[in-house]
Amino acid sequence: MKALRIEGLGIRHDGRAMLRDVCLEVAEGESLCLIGASGGGKSLIAAAVAGLLPGCMEATGWIGLGPHRLRAADQRGLRALWHSRTCLLPQEPAQALAPLLPALSQLRLTPPWLDRAGALGWLARLGLDSRAAARLPFQLSGGMAQRLLAALVLRGQAPLLLADEPTKGLDPARRAELLALFATLRAEGRALLLITHDLAVPQALGGQIAVLEEGRIAECGPAESVLAAPRSAFARACVAADPRLWPARAPAAGGEEVARAEALAIGRGGRALAGPLDFSLHAGRMTALLGPSGIGKTTLGDTLLALAPPAAGRLCWLGRPLDTRLRQSLRTRFQKLHQDPTRVFPRQRPLGESLADLARLRPGTAPALPPLLERLGISPALLRRPPEAVSGGEAQRVALARLLALRPALLVADEPCSRLDPPTRRAALHLLRGLADAEGLGVLLITHDAAAARALADATLCLGPPGGGMAREG
């Protein structure tokens, strides 16, 4: 039986066709990976199937779920099939997890009910220990929150699993564990529709792959065949954007020191994460920070930006010991590109208004914004939409443009490309690299992509557990 049949799905917003005549199907015990450009409508397909389309969008066509066949416009009817026919692993954990419930409680209170041992067992399957089980969502790293959300969804019994960017924020080991779990679910007869920018997903799972291009399905077939000899322009661009194919570059000499850590120890919520650490960051150099999910990479970035207090040690900005006065005088020159871009913009307010606010408060940024928007592929139509009506990748590009317009001395980029498609990811990373070279920007790139780090970074730091310090390369 076909667990999912999408027949002639079309979606319009504000008079513009976003999807046209989309036809897809997934049988029980099979998987289909859907790839496409950031903001191209992939998440809208999952939202339509789950009955979660925003009210401002119009849907046409039909959606079949097992024995049920409903009009795509019947979003209430599709929502009624949650748990019995569908379950959804959404793209943004922060928008799906209960903010005031510890991880263990969230798992135990989600049907089907589990006792404490059963809930801890599910968390352990996804690499979350008893300490993580006691934490609230905001106390988890992005990758840990993603795994908690996966545990909540994957233990359901619905025949069809919809997963939107399920490997986002995961290190290679955790990604492999999650993909192995997907393979197990498929072997048990579940159907999987996986929306992803991570080509490692179809490469590992096989099955079918569909390419969404300009609102239509441009190509569909066995994953191995499509990735080996792609016919569509977007699939060819994805394969060409593999960082393992990027040419090697000589490390930049760099300029003045923009930040220095001396015997620095970091922690979160009274728990030691790493240290003591000694390193420096320089103008015109990109430094990559690697390490497993939850090891403290984001906390280290926050500590460098004085967004979190150090547990011990000393920080310097531009050669001067960091204190309150120095932080206030230089606060706009030390910036962070957040892992979750949808949380840095006001809800229900067009993104363009946030950029207009920046230009009004910092008039010097106004001339820099138009060329940045063009280089990042940000259209005027996108800027008219609020953050809840754009994809994570689109929001990340707008956030990057807003920060770069400030011309910071140091930019901490926390998994900045985890929500971007491969060609846009390559363009964004090369933009950061180019700004480091041309403008003397210091960049700390927090990433799980070791290949991109090797290709673009001048130095690499690998964060280890408390007492283990940090490994350096370059």
C-alpha positions as CSV (number, residue, x, y, z in Angstrom):
1,M,0.0,0.0,0.0
2,K,1.1,3.6,-0.7
3,A,1.6,5.3,2.6
4,L,1.7,8.7,0.8
5,R,0.3,9.9,-2.5
6,I,0.6,13.5,-3.5
7,E,-1.4,14.3,-6.6
8,G,-1.1,17.7,-8.4
9,L,-0.3,19.6,-5.3
10,G,-0.1,23.4,-5.8
11,I,0.4,26.1,-3.2
12,R,-0.1,29.9,-3.7
13,H,0.8,32.7,-1.4
14,D,0.0,36.4,-2.0
15,G,-1.0,35.6,-5.6
16,R,2.3,33.8,-6.3
17,A,2.6,30.1,-7.1
18,M,5.1,28.5,-4.7
19,L,4.4,24.9,-5.8
20,R,3.0,23.6,-9.1
21,D,1.6,20.2,-9.9
22,V,3.8,18.3,-7.4
23,C,3.3,14.5,-7.6
24,L,5.1,12.1,-5.2
25,E,4.4,8.8,-3.6
26,V,6.0,6.6,-1.0
27,A,5.1,3.0,-0.3
28,E,5.3,1.4,3.1
29,G,8.8,0.2,3.8
30,E,10.3,2.7,1.4
31,S,12.0,6.1,1.8
32,L,12.0,9.2,-0.4
33,C,14.5,12.1,0.1
34,L,13.4,15.5,-1.1
35,I,16.1,18.0,-2.0
36,G,15.8,21.5,-3.3
37,A,16.9,25.1,-2.9
38,S,16.5,26.8,0.5
39,G,13.1,28.4,0.5
40,G,12.0,26.5,-2.6
41,G,9.0,24.9,-1.0
42,K,10.2,21.6,0.4
43,S,8.9,22.3,3.9
44,L,5.6,23.4,2.5
45,I,5.1,19.9,1.1
46,A,5.5,18.4,4.5
47,A,3.3,21.1,6.1
48,A,0.5,20.4,3.5
49,V,0.6,16.6,4.2
50,A,0.5,17.2,8.0
51,G,-2.3,19.8,7.7
52,L,-0.1,22.6,9.0
53,L,-0.1,25.1,6.1
54,P,-0.3,28.7,7.2
55,G,-3.8,30.2,6.7
56,C,-2.4,32.8,4.3
57,M,-1.6,30.0,1.8
58,E,-4.0,28.3,-0.7
59,A,-3.6,24.6,-1.5
60,T,-4.9,22.6,-4.5
61,G,-4.6,19.0,-5.5
62,W,-5.0,15.8,-3.5
63,I,-3.2,14.0,-0.7
64,G,-3.6,10.3,0.0
65,L,-2.6,8.7,3.3
66,G,-3.1,5.0,3.2
67,P,-6.8,4.4,2.5
68,H,-7.7,8.1,3.0
69,R,-7.7,10.6,0.1
70,L,-8.4,14.2,0.9
71,R,-8.2,17.5,-0.9
72,A,-5.0,19.4,0.0
73,A,-7.2,22.3,1.0
74,D,-8.7,20.2,3.8
75,Q,-6.0,21.0,6.3
76,R,-8.2,20.2,9.2
77,G,-9.0,16.8,7.9
78,L,-5.3,16.1,7.3
79,R,-4.5,17.1,10.9
80,A,-7.1,14.6,12.1
81,L,-4.9,11.9,10.7
82,W,-1.9,12.7,13.0
83,H,-0.7,9.7,15.0
84,S,-3.0,7.3,13.1
85,R,-1.4,7.9,9.6
86,T,1.4,10.6,10.0
87,C,3.9,12.0,12.4
88,L,6.2,15.0,11.8
89,L,9.7,15.7,12.9
90,P,9.8,19.5,12.3
91,Q,12.8,21.6,11.3
92,E,13.1,23.8,14.4
93,P,13.2,22.0,17.8
94,A,12.7,25.3,19.7
95,Q,9.3,25.7,18.1
96,A,8.2,22.2,18.9
97,L,9.5,21.4,22.4
98,A,7.7,22.4,25.6
99,P,10.1,25.1,27.0
100,L,9.4,24.4,30.7
101,L,9.6,20.6,30.7
102,P,12.8,18.6,31.2
103,A,13.7,16.3,28.3
104,L,12.7,13.1,30.2
105,S,9.3,14.5,31.1
106,Q,8.6,15.5,27.5
107,L,9.3,11.9,26.4
108,R,7.2,10.3,29.2
109,L,4.2,12.6,28.7
110,T,4.0,12.0,24.9
111,P,1.8,9.1,23.9
112,P,2.3,6.2,23.8
113,W,3.2,6.5,27.5
114,L,6.6,5.3,28.8
115,D,7.9,4.6,32.3
116,R,11.1,6.2,33.4
117,A,13.3,3.3,32.3
118,G,11.7,3.2,28.9
119,A,12.1,6.9,28.4
120,L,15.7,6.8,29.4
121,G,16.3,3.9,27.0
122,W,14.9,5.9,24.1
123,L,17.1,8.9,25.0
124,A,20.1,6.6,25.2
125,R,19.4,5.3,21.7
126,L,19.9,8.8,20.4
127,G,23.0,9.5,22.5
128,L,21.3,11.5,25.4
129,D,22.4,10.5,28.9
130,S,20.7,11.0,32.2
131,R,22.2,14.4,32.7
132,A,20.7,15.6,29.4
133,A,17.4,14.0,30.4
134,A,17.2,16.4,33.4
135,R,17.7,19.6,31.3
136,L,15.2,22.0,29.9
137,P,15.3,22.6,26.1
138,F,17.2,25.9,26.3
139,Q,19.9,24.1,28.2
140,L,20.5,21.7,25.4
141,S,22.7,22.3,22.4
142,G,21.1,22.5,19.0
143,G,22.1,19.0,18.1
144,M,20.9,17.6,21.5
145,A,17.5,19.3,21.1
146,Q,17.3,17.8,17.6
147,R,17.9,14.4,19.0
148,L,15.3,14.9,21.8
149,L,12.7,15.9,19.2
150,A,13.6,12.8,17.1
151,A,13.1,10.6,20.2
152,L,9.6,12.1,20.7
153,V,8.6,11.5,17.1
154,L,10.3,8.3,16.1
155,R,8.8,6.1,18.8
156,G,5.3,6.7,17.4
157,Q,3.5,4.1,15.3
158,A,2.2,6.1,12.4
159,P,2.9,4.4,9.0
160,L,4.3,7.6,7.5
161,L,7.2,9.7,9.1
162,L,7.7,13.2,7.7
163,A,11.2,14.5,8.8
164,D,12.2,18.1,7.9
165,E,16.1,18.5,8.0
166,P,16.4,15.7,10.6
167,T,20.3,15.6,10.6
168,K,20.7,19.4,11.1
169,G,23.1,20.2,13.9
170,L,24.3,16.6,14.4
171,D,28.0,15.6,14.3
172,P,28.9,12.7,11.9
173,A,28.6,10.0,14.6
174,R,25.2,11.1,15.8
175,R,24.0,11.5,12.2
176,A,25.0,7.9,11.5
177,E,23.1,6.8,14.6
178,L,19.9,8.6,13.5
179,L,20.2,7.3,9.9
180,A,20.6,3.8,11.3
181,L,17.4,4.3,13.2
182,F,15.6,5.5,10.1
183,A,16.8,2.3,8.3
184,T,15.4,0.2,11.1
185,L,12.0,2.0,10.9
186,R,12.0,1.4,7.2
187,A,12.8,-2.3,7.6
188,E,9.8,-2.5,10.0
189,G,7.5,-1.3,7.2
190,R,7.3,2.5,8.0
191,A,7.4,4.9,5.1
192,L,9.8,7.9,5.3
193,L,9.6,11.3,3.5
194,L,12.9,13.0,4.4
195,I,13.4,16.7,3.5
196,T,17.1,17.4,3.6
197,H,20.0,19.5,2.3
198,D,22.4,16.8,3.5
199,L,23.3,14.5,0.6
200,A,24.8,12.1,3.2
201,V,21.2,11.1,4.0
202,P,20.2,9.7,0.5
203,Q,23.7,8.4,0.1
204,A,23.4,6.4,3.3
205,L,19.7,5.3,3.1
206,G,19.4,4.8,-0.7
207,G,15.8,4.6,-1.7
208,Q,14.3,7.3,-3.9
209,I,15.3,10.9,-4.3
210,A,13.2,13.8,-5.7
211,V,14.6,17.2,-6.8
212,L,12.3,20.2,-6.3
213,E,13.3,23.0,-8.7
214,E,11.3,26.3,-9.3
215,G,8.3,24.8,-7.6
216,R,8.1,21.6,-9.6
217,I,9.6,18.1,-9.3
218,A,12.4,18.3,-11.8
219,E,13.8,14.8,-11.3
220,C,12.9,11.6,-9.4
221,G,14.5,8.2,-9.2
222,P,16.8,5.9,-7.3
223,A,19.1,8.0,-5.1
224,E,22.3,6.2,-6.3
225,S,21.5,6.9,-10.0
226,V,20.4,10.5,-9.5
227,L,23.4,11.5,-7.5
228,A,25.8,9.6,-9.9
229,A,24.4,11.2,-13.0
230,P,22.0,14.1,-12.1
231,R,19.9,15.5,-15.0
232,S,18.4,18.6,-13.2
233,A,20.5,21.8,-12.8
234,F,19.9,21.9,-9.1
235,A,21.0,18.3,-8.5
236,R,24.2,18.9,-10.6
237,A,24.9,22.1,-8.5
238,C,24.5,20.1,-5.3
239,V,27.0,17.4,-6.3
240,A,29.4,20.1,-7.5
241,A,29.1,21.9,-4.1
242,D,30.6,19.0,-2.2
243,P,33.4,20.6,0.0
244,R,35.6,17.6,-0.6
245,L,35.9,18.9,-4.2
246,W,36.9,22.4,-3.3
247,P,40.5,23.4,-4.1
248,A,43.0,23.7,-1.2
249,R,44.1,27.1,-0.2
250,A,47.2,28.4,1.6
251,P,46.5,29.7,5.2
252,A,46.2,33.5,5.5
253,A,48.8,35.2,7.6
254,G,46.2,37.3,9.4
255,G,46.4,40.7,11.0
256,E,45.9,42.0,14.5
257,E,44.6,39.9,17.3
258,V,40.9,40.4,17.8
259,A,40.3,38.0,20.7
260,R,42.4,35.9,23.0
261,A,41.6,33.2,25.6
262,E,44.0,32.6,28.5
263,A,43.4,29.5,30.7
264,L,39.7,29.8,29.8
265,A,37.2,27.4,31.3
266,I,33.6,27.3,30.1
267,G,30.5,25.9,31.6
268,R,26.7,26.1,31.5
269,G,24.3,25.9,34.4
270,G,27.1,25.2,36.9
271,R,28.4,22.3,34.8
272,A,32.0,22.3,33.5
273,L,32.2,21.8,29.7
274,A,35.8,22.4,28.7
275,G,39.0,24.0,29.7
276,P,41.6,25.3,30.4
277,L,41.8,26.7,26.8
278,D,44.5,29.0,25.4
279,F,44.1,30.3,21.8
280,S,43.8,33.6,19.8
281,L,41.7,34.7,16.9
282,H,43.0,37.2,14.3
283,A,41.7,39.7,11.8
284,G,41.6,38.2,8.2
285,R,41.7,34.6,9.4
286,M,38.9,32.0,9.6
287,T,39.2,29.5,12.5
288,A,37.0,26.4,12.5
289,L,35.8,25.0,15.8
290,L,34.9,21.3,15.6
291,G,33.7,18.8,18.3
292,P,30.8,16.5,19.1
293,S,27.3,17.7,19.6
294,G,26.8,19.0,23.1
295,I,30.5,19.3,23.9
296,G,30.3,23.1,24.4
297,K,31.1,24.7,21.1
298,T,28.2,27.2,21.2
299,T,29.0,28.0,24.9
300,L,32.6,28.7,23.9
301,G,31.4,31.1,21.2
302,D,29.0,32.8,23.6
303,T,31.8,33.2,26.1
304,L,34.1,34.8,23.6
305,L,31.4,37.3,22.8
306,A,30.7,38.0,26.5
307,L,27.2,36.5,26.1
308,A,28.1,33.9,28.8
309,P,30.5,34.3,31.7
310,P,33.7,32.3,31.8
311,A,34.0,29.7,34.5
312,A,37.7,30.7,34.9
313,G,40.5,32.4,33.0
314,R,40.7,35.6,31.1
315,L,39.4,37.1,27.8
316,C,40.9,39.9,25.7
317,W,39.3,41.9,22.9
318,L,41.6,43.7,20.5
319,G,44.5,43.2,22.9
320,R,42.8,44.6,26.0
321,P,41.4,42.7,29.0
322,L,37.6,42.4,28.6
323,D,35.6,44.4,31.2
324,T,32.2,46.0,31.2
325,R,33.4,49.3,29.8
326,L,35.3,47.6,26.9
327,R,32.3,45.4,26.2
328,Q,29.9,48.4,25.9
329,S,32.2,50.3,23.7
330,L,32.9,47.4,21.3
331,R,29.6,45.5,21.4
332,T,28.7,46.1,17.8
333,R,32.1,44.8,16.6
334,F,31.7,41.4,18.1
335,Q,28.7,39.6,16.6
336,K,27.1,36.2,16.5
337,L,25.3,34.4,13.6
338,H,22.9,32.1,15.6
339,Q,22.3,28.5,15.0
340,D,18.5,29.0,15.0
341,P,17.8,32.1,12.8
342,T,14.1,32.2,13.2
343,R,14.5,33.3,16.9
344,V,16.4,36.4,16.1
345,F,13.6,38.2,14.3
346,P,10.4,39.6,15.8
347,R,7.4,37.3,14.9
348,Q,4.6,38.5,12.7
349,R,6.8,41.4,11.4
350,P,8.2,41.5,7.9
351,L,11.9,40.7,7.7
352,G,12.6,43.9,5.7
353,E,11.4,46.0,8.6
354,S,14.2,44.5,10.8
355,L,16.7,45.6,8.1
356,A,15.1,49.0,8.0
357,D,15.5,49.3,11.8
358,L,19.2,48.5,11.4
359,A,19.7,51.1,8.7
360,R,17.8,53.7,10.8
361,L,19.8,53.0,14.0
362,R,23.1,52.5,12.3
363,P,23.0,54.7,9.2
364,G,26.4,53.6,8.0
365,T,25.0,50.1,7.3
366,A,22.5,51.3,4.7
367,P,24.9,51.3,1.7
368,A,26.2,47.9,2.5
369,L,22.8,46.1,2.6
370,P,21.8,46.1,-1.1
371,P,24.9,44.3,-2.4
372,L,24.8,41.9,0.5
373,L,21.2,41.0,-0.2
374,E,22.0,40.4,-3.8
375,R,25.1,38.2,-3.1
376,L,23.0,36.1,-0.7
377,G,20.1,35.8,-3.1
378,I,17.5,37.6,-0.9
379,S,14.6,38.9,-3.0
380,P,12.3,41.9,-2.1
381,A,9.4,39.4,-2.0
382,L,11.2,37.5,0.8
383,L,11.7,40.6,2.9
384,R,7.9,41.2,2.8
385,R,7.3,38.0,4.7
386,P,7.5,37.5,8.5
387,P,10.0,34.9,9.9
388,E,7.3,32.3,10.6
389,A,6.5,32.3,6.8
390,V,10.0,31.6,5.5
391,S,12.3,28.6,5.7
392,G,15.2,28.3,8.1
393,G,17.6,28.7,5.3
394,E,16.0,32.0,4.1
395,A,16.0,33.4,7.6
396,Q,19.6,32.5,8.0
397,R,20.6,34.4,4.8
398,V,18.7,37.5,6.1
399,A,20.4,37.2,9.5
400,L,23.8,36.9,7.8
401,A,23.2,40.0,5.7
402,R,22.1,42.0,8.8
403,L,25.3,41.1,10.7
404,L,27.7,41.6,7.9
405,A,26.4,45.1,7.3
406,L,27.8,46.0,10.7
407,R,31.3,45.2,9.6
408,P,32.2,43.4,12.8
409,A,35.8,42.7,13.9
410,L,34.9,39.1,15.0
411,L,31.9,37.1,13.8
412,V,31.1,33.9,15.6
413,A,29.2,31.8,13.0
414,D,27.4,29.0,14.9
415,E,26.5,26.3,12.4
416,P,25.6,29.1,10.0
417,C,24.9,26.8,7.0
418,S,23.1,23.9,8.6
419,R,19.8,25.2,7.1
420,L,21.1,26.0,3.6
421,D,21.1,23.9,0.5
422,P,24.6,22.9,-0.8
423,P,25.1,25.6,-3.5
424,T,23.9,28.3,-1.1
425,R,26.0,26.9,1.7
426,R,29.1,27.0,-0.6
427,A,28.3,30.6,-1.6
428,A,27.7,31.7,2.1
429,L,30.9,30.1,3.3
430,H,32.9,31.6,0.5
431,L,31.3,34.9,1.2
432,L,32.6,34.7,4.8
433,R,36.0,33.6,3.5
434,G,36.1,36.5,1.1
435,L,35.2,39.0,3.8
436,A,37.9,37.6,6.0
437,D,40.4,38.1,3.1
438,A,39.2,41.4,1.8
439,E,37.8,43.2,4.9
440,G,40.0,41.7,7.6
441,L,37.0,40.1,9.3
442,G,37.9,37.5,12.0
443,V,35.7,34.5,11.8
444,L,35.1,31.6,14.2
445,L,33.2,29.0,12.3
446,I,31.5,26.5,14.5
447,T,30.7,23.5,12.3
448,H,30.4,19.7,12.0
449,D,31.6,19.9,8.4
450,A,35.3,18.8,8.6
451,A,35.7,18.9,4.8
452,A,34.6,22.5,4.6
453,A,36.8,23.4,7.5
454,R,39.8,21.8,5.8
455,A,39.1,23.7,2.6
456,L,38.4,27.2,3.9
457,A,39.8,27.6,7.4
458,D,43.2,28.9,8.2
459,A,43.3,27.0,11.5
460,T,41.2,24.4,13.2
461,L,40.4,23.9,16.8
462,C,38.8,20.7,18.2
463,L,37.1,21.0,21.5
464,G,37.5,18.2,24.0
465,P,35.9,17.4,27.4
466,P,36.9,19.2,30.7
467,G,40.6,18.7,31.4
468,G,41.2,17.6,27.9
469,G,42.0,21.1,26.5
470,M,41.8,21.7,22.8
471,A,43.6,20.2,19.8
472,R,44.9,22.7,17.2
473,E,45.8,22.4,13.5
474,G,47.2,25.4,11.7
